[in-house]
């Protein structure tokens, strides 16, 4: 799809959009002036698209150094009367949480939406935390769309809600909602505006005006007391909105065995499964779908539950809505059982599907002796998806052919082996990025991992708590994100470990977005590149070496020196990611006739372009990136550059 259509299309036009694409259109229709993010799947496509269309939409966009910075960019823009948009994955909100929590207190002048994409079943994440918990913690309203059309529509509504009540609004999707496709009908586009004071701008985006008011925006204790009071008052008013909001609606089924006897309360992607099961199985249970799910619409829920014989709560991941329903049932003295996660009607973890919902319904319905008809005695898992999953061969994720991370790991392992260090005396602290795949054989260079930037702090801790040799690995984008502060800590506290900054000149894992280390900003313009080595030197690190990891011998030698160094040693392994577009293709490698099948290249390097098939070592020319590492590590000199065309 040509992303320009998201800007140019008019009211009534329809496009087949990804959920994240619909979010971009929603921001455009809402008149957003400032948007900021740090890329993280399943929300990455939003930033990728905005980097292309922001200027055409009269919007400023940036890939910030991390999610906390993105939150602060958006919050200050909103405090200046502009509509602002920040978005991230669920664990990114942890990084932004310190500033995020206070934005609820200080409030906003222009609308501000915090879009968070959760990842039930952990398709690309280290946990499956539920962002709805943050809405309760911060006391901030949260919206939960269930399809691309709703994402677009809810975005516009979210900005209106935020601006009307002067509070940021959380906007939660899941992997399935962000990545599903559907037909989206467009609405009117609002021109960017400022709610404080119009000022002239020499930029393509609208400029705002910050009206000073320390009692509103400076949360020292005396001010924070009043801020909290204002926040509680705002949420009380938004609760009234939630009870009447069209984003909370009942889906009625006039026919079916359970009509008027049982009901379902659900939201987000879980609603889609519940709706399909109720509809396809002709159960006739009405469904209360909560789009504005917090503050909880107590009156609406109580009214829905009244006179029913039982309520199913279908939600992903935590039993948050179920707790609310149980509390409402008690508060309103309703004599009705609630079936959800607590009674094990539904699983407590991971994403749902229609089969899981069917089985959950049947756990209750098959045990109830009634005169119900058309309710199957048992639900069995459907053949389709499960058979497909069973028949897919397992393929462990691996570093790309020619990836410089593989070379760095190979050299690191060889270095400690040549120094005579035992494997159990080595600790490898890893980080969030492609290079986490170092956990796999043959390298096994990931022993401990917490979060973005943690490898450096982990190196600090292990160097204090043990006498083992510690090697930490972090990517260039992750270093800018949250690696600087722990490196300052390491130098100041005289820690002793080796830190490798794997600088592949891009934010690779999330799709190739820019970071402060390259000379391009989020909208594709020339920008100053921040030098990693200058930062490391300024922090006070005395051992700094820059190496092309594809030069195996030199890299091994540098690692040996680093491992023997007393203090913090930083190795910057610099080579462009093989997936960066525009790189000139070189001649692939080939196996020579003198190959003795020692399998050193297959077993020690594990490059996916080299295989052992039918008693021979072969090179897949389509995969080979001509990095020459295999030539360097072959003990028999049996690999070379392919001759001829």
N, C-alpha and C positions, 0 to 999 in steps of 0.2 A: 504494500500500500504506500502511496505517496503521502508522506506525513503532512504535506502542505494542505491536504484536504481537511485536516483537523482544524485548520485556521480559516480556510476559505469557504467551507461549506456553510450554507444558510439554514435558517429554521425550516424544518420539514424534510430536509435531506436525510437520507439514511445510509449508513455504512455498516459493514460487517466488522466489528471491532473486538480486539482483545480487551479484557477488563482494564488493564493498565493504559491502553490507548484511550479508552473512554474517560479515564481519570484526567488525562491531558485535555480532552475536549471540555470536560466539566470545569477545569481551572480557567480555560479560555472563556467559556460562557459566563463564568463568575466575575471576570474582570480582574484576574490576579496580576499584580505588578511585579512581585518579587517571589522567586522560587529557589530553594536550596536543598541539597541532599548530599549524602555520602552513599554511593551505590551499594545495594544489597538485595539479592534475590530473596523473595519473589516480587520486589518492587522496582527492579533495575530498569525495566523498559521505560518507565516514566521519565527518568532522567535522560536516557538515550534519546528519546523523542524530543524532549524540551531543548536539548542541546542543539537540535536542528531547527526547531520552529519558534524558539523563544523570541527572537528578534522580530519575526513576522507577526507575532502576537502582541507586540509592544510590551514584552515581559523581560525582566532581568532574570538570568538563571546562572547558578554556579554549582559545580561539584566542590563542596566544602572539604576541609581537611578531615573532619569527622562529623558525626551526627550532632554532637553538642554545639559545634560551631554553626551547623546548618540551622539548628533550633534558635540560636541567638540571632542569626541573620534574619530569620523570618519574624521572630518576636519583636525586634526593634523596628522592622518595617511596619508591622501591624500597629505598634505603639505610635508610629508616625502617621497613621491614618490610611495606610495602604493595605490592600488585601494581599496576604502572603500565604505561601504554601510550602511546607516542608514534608518530606516523605522518606521512609526508611523501612527496613525490615524489623521484625519484632525485637531482636536482640540489639538493634541499633538504638531503640528507645532507652535501653539500659544506659548507653553511653550518654544520651541526651538528658537523662532523668533529672540531674541536678538543676539544670535550667528549666526543663519542662515543668517541674513541680511548681516553680515560682511564677511561671507565666499565668497559671490559674489564679494566683493571688493578685498579680498586678493587672491582669486583664489586657484588653486590646481596644484600640480605636477603630482600626480597619479589621475586616474579618480575617481570621487565621485558622487554617486547617492543618492538623498533624495527621498525615496519612501513614498508617502502619500496616504492613502486610505480614500476617502470622503464617507460620509454616507447620501446620499439623502433620504428623508423621515424618517430620525432619527430612524433607527432600534435599535441602541444601543448608542445614543449620546445625548448631550444636545443642539446641534444646527446642522444645515446642511450647514455650511459655505462652500464656493467654493474655493478650493486651487488655482485655476487659478488666483485669485486675488493676491496671494502671488508672483506668477511669475512676474506680472507687478510691484508689490511693490519692490521686490528685484532686478528686471531686470535680471532675470535668465531664461534660456530656460526650457520649460516644454514639456514632452511627455505624450500622452494619448492613451494607447492601449485599444482595445475593446474586446479582448478574450485571453484565456490562451496562445495560440501560439504567439500572438503578445507580450504579457507580456514577454515571454522568449526572443524573438527576439529583442524587443525594449530595454531590459535590456543590452544586449551586445552592441547594437548601442549607448545607453546612455553613457556607460563607454568610448567607443571610442570617442564620441562627446565631453565628458567632458575633456578627456585627450588631445585631439587635440587642443581645444580652451583654456584649462587651467581654466575651470570654473565648479562649481558643476551643476548638472542637476536635476531639479525636475521631478518626475515620478508620475503621478496622475492616480489612479484607483478609482472605486466606489465600493460600497458593491456588486453590481451585477457582476462586472468584476472580483473582487477578489475572489468571491465565486461561479462563474460559472465553469463548468467542460468542458473540450474538449480534443481532441487528440492533443498532442504536439509532433512534430518531433524534435529530438535533433540535435544540431550542435557540432562542435569541442569544446573541453575544452582547454582554455588557461591556461598555468601554471602561478601561481602568479609571478609577476615581480616587480622590483623597477625601476622607471624612473630617480632616482637621482644617487644612488651609491650602488652597491651590497655589502652587509655585511654578515658575517656569523651569523647564528642563532642557538641557542640551544633550540628553541621552534619548535612546529610543523608548525607554520606559518612563512611566509616570514617577515623579518625585513627590515625596510627602513632606510633612512639617511636624516636628515633635514639639508639642506644647508642654513645657516644663511643669511638673507637679510632683515633687518628691514624696508627698504623702501617699501618692498613688503608685509610684514606680520605684521607690527606694525602700526595700523591705528590711529596714532596721526594726528591732523589736517593737518599738512604740507604734510604727506604721503598720507592721505586719498584723498586729492585733485587729486593727480596723479592716485591713485587707481581707483577713479570714472571715470577719463578720459579713463583709460585702459579698464574698464568694458564696457563703451559705445562703444569703438572701437571693442571689442570682439563681442558684440551683433549685431553690424552692419554686421560683417562678418558672424555671425550665421544666420542673416536674409537672406543672399544670399544662405546659405545652405538650409534654410527652403523652399525657392522658388524652389529649385531643388531636395529636398529630396524625396526619394522613400517612406518615411513614410507618405507623403501627396499624395494621389492618387485619381483619378476620377473613380468612378464605373459607367460604361455606360450601358444603357438599350436601345437596338436598336428598340424595339417595345413598343407601348403604346401610349395612347391618348395625353400625355403631352410631348412627346419626342421633344426636341429642343425648348420648350416653357417655361418650368419652371425647376428650379434646386433646389437642397438641399445642404446645407453646414452643416456638423455635425462632432461630435467627440465622443470618448469614448463609454459608454453604450448607449447613445442616438442614436448613429449611428446605432446600432443593430436594434432598433425599426424602425427607418426611412427606413433602407434597407428592412426589412421584409414587411413593408406596401407598399413601392413602388413596390417591387417584386411580392407580393401576389395579389395586386390590379391591376397589369399590368398598372401602371401609366406612366412608361417610362421616369420618371424624372431622369436625371443624378445626382449623389451624389458626392460632393467633401468631402472626408474624411480627416480630419487633424489629423495626428498622432503627428507631431511636430507642435503644435498649437501656440507656442510663442517662439521666435519673430514671429509675424504674417507674413505669406507669401503674402504680398500685391499684387505682380505681378500675382501670381498664382490665387488668389481670383478674381482680376479684370478681368483676362483673362477668368475665368470660368463664371463670370456674364455677360460678353459682349454678346449682341444680345439675351439675354433671356428676357422674359416678366415679370418674377417675381422670387424671391429667398426666399425659406423657410430656416430659421436657426433653427435647432433642437439641443438643448443643455440642460444639467442639471448642475447647478441649476440656477446660475445668468445669466443675458443676456450679458455676457462678449464678446462672439464671435459675437453676434448681433451688439454690439456697434462698434466692429472693422469693420464689414462688412458695416455698415452704413457710417462709416468714409471713407472707401475705395470707396464706391459708390460716395460720395461727392468729394473726391480728384480726382477721375478719370472721373468726370462729366458723370456718367452713369445714364441714365434715366430708372431706374428700381425700383419697389417697393420691400421692404424687409419685410417679414412676420415672426414674432417671438413672443417674450414675450411682447414687448412694446405696440404692437397693440392688445394684448390679443388673438392672434392666438393660443398661447400655454400658459399654466399656468406659473405663475411667481415662484411657489414654488414646492417642492417635486420632487420625481423621476417620470419619464415618463413610459409609456408602449405603446404597439401598438395601443390600443384603443384611448389613448390620442392623439397620433400622427395622427391617422385617422381623429378624430374630428377636429383637428387643420387644417389639409389640407382642409377638406370639408368646413370650415368656409370661406375660400377664394374661393375655386373652385366652390362652389355652387352658388356664387354671380356673377360670371363672365360669361357674355353672349358670348359664342364662339361656334364654330362648333366642339368642342371636343366631342369625343365619348368614351364610356366605363368608364365614370366617374360616380360613383353612386351619386344619388341626396343627399343621407344622409348616414352617417356612424352611426351605432348604436353600443353600447358597446356589445362585444361578450358575449355569455351566460356563457361560461366555467368558467373562473377565477372568475367572479363576483358572479356567483351562489355558487361557492365553498366558497368564502369569506363570503357570506350571511349565509351559513349553518353552519359555524364553530361557536360553542358556545364561548362566551367571557369568557376568563379566566384571571383574573388579576394576574400579577406576584407576587410571594410570597417567603419569606425566606424558605429555605429547612427545613424539619423536623429535629429537633435536632440542628438547627443552634444556635450558642452561641450569635449571634446578637439579636435574639428574646428574649433570657433570659436577656440580658443587657437592652433592651428596656422595658421589663416587669418590671424589678427592678427599672429603672429610673422613670417610671410612678408611680409605687407604692410608691417610696420614696417621690416624691413631693406631692402626695396625702396625705400621712401620716403626712407630715409636714404642711398640711393645705394650700398649695399654690394653688391658682386658676389657671385653665388651661390657661386663657388669660394672666396671669402674667409670663408664661413660654415661652421662645423662644428657639426653637431647630434649631441649625445651622447644616446642614448635608453636606455630601461630596460625591465624586464620588466613588461608589463601590456597592457591594451587599446590604450593609446596608442602602442605599438610600431608599430601600423598606420599611423602617420605616415610610415613608410618609402615608402608608395605615392604616386603622383601624385594630385593636383596639388601636394601639400605637400612631399614628399620631405624630411622633417625627422628622419630617422634615418640617420646616417652611421656610427655606431660603437656597438657594444653587446657587453658581456661577460656580465653576470650581474645578479642582484637588487642594486640600490643602486649599481651601477657608474657610472651616468651622472654622479654627483657627483664621484667619484674621477677619472673620465675628463675631466671639466671641469677638474679640478686639473691633470692631466697636459698636456692640450692648451694650457691657458693658459700653461704654462711652456715647452712645446716649440715653440710656434708664435706668430706675430703675428696669427693669424686671430681672427675673432670667434667666440666659443664660446657656444652655448646648450644647456643640459642640461634634460632633461624627466624627471620622476619622479612616480609616483602617490603618493597620501596613505598607503596601506597600505605601499607599498614604501619610502617615506621613513621610516616607523616601523621597518620591517624592518631596513634597513641603510643608510639615507641620512644618519643623524646624524653618525656618525664621520667620513666624508669631508667633511662640511660644516665640522666643527671644523677639519679639516686645511686646508680652503680658506681659512678666515678667518685661521688662525695663520700660514699661508705667503703671505698677501697675494696670493692668486690673483685673476684677473680673468675672470669669466664670468657669464652669466645663468642662474640656476637657476629653472625653473618647477616648482612643486609642484602637480600636477593633482589637486586635492582634490574628488573626486566623491562624498565622504561614504560610501564603502563599499569593500569589496574586490571590485571588479566582475568581473575576468576569471575568477575561480574560482567565481562563483556568488552573490556578494552577501553574503559573511560580514562580521561586524563587525571593526573594527580600533580601536586605542586612541583614534582621533580622534572616535569617536561615542559617545553616552552609553548604550551597551548592551554587556553582556559576552557571552561565548560561550554562556551558557545563557538569554539573553534578559532578564536582570535589569538594572535601572538601574545605571549605573556612571559614574564621573567621566570626562568627555571630556578628553583631553589636547590642549591648544591648540598647533597647529602654529606659529602666529605667535609665541607666547610662547617656544617652544623656539628658533626661529630667532633671535629677539631676544637670548635668553640666551646663545646661542653667540657672539654678537658681530656679527652681520650688521647693517649700518646702513641699507642700502637694502632696505626691505620694503614691498611693495604687495600689497593684496588686491583682487581684481577678479572680477566676474561676467563670464566670457569671452563670454557672449552679448551683452554690451554691446560691440560691435565697435570703435567709435571710441575709447572710453575704454581698451580693452585695447591697441589699436594705439599710442596715446599713451604708455601706461605702458611698453610694450616699447621704444619709441624712447628714452625716458629711461634705461631699464635698459641698453640697448646702448651708450649714451654714457657710462655711469657707470664710473668707474675703481675697480674692486674687485669684490667678490662682490655681485651684485644678485639678490634673491629675489622672484619674483612668485608669489603664491598664487592660482591660478585656481580659484575655488570655485563649483561648481554641482552639484546632485545628479545622479547617474547616471539616465538615462531609464528604466532597467529596475527601479529601486526601486519596489516595490509601493505602492499607495495614493495615488499622485500624481493630482491632479485633471486630467482630460482637457480641453484647451482647443480652441477652434475651429481647424481647420486653415487653412493658407494657400491662396490661389488665384491664378492668373495672370490679370492684367487684359488688356483688349482692346488696350492700348497697347504690349504686348510686341513687340519688334522682333527676337526670336530672336538676341540678341547672345550668348547661351549663357554669360554670365558666371556665372550661378548653377549651371549644369551643370558647366562646366569648371574654375572657380576654387574653388567651394565643394564640389562633388562630393557633395552630400547624396543618399543613395539614395532619398529621397522625391520628388526632382525628376528628371524624365526629358525627353528630346527624342524625341518619337514622331510619325511622320507629319507632319513639318514644324511641329510645335507643341511648346512647353514645357508640360508637365503636372505636376500635383502628385498624388501618391498619398495620398489622404486617410487611408487606413488606417495608413500609415507616418508621416505628418507628426506631429511632436511640438509644433508651434507655438512653436518657439524664437525665431522672428522674425529670425534671422540673415539669411535670404535677402532679407527686406524691406530690411534695412540695407545690404546690399552690391549691390543691383540699381541700376545706374547710371541706369535710366530710370523708376524708381519704378513698375515694372509688376507688383509682387507685393504683395498685401495679405491681410488676414484675411478669410476667407470670410464673406459676409453670410448672414443667415437662420439657421435651426436647424442 
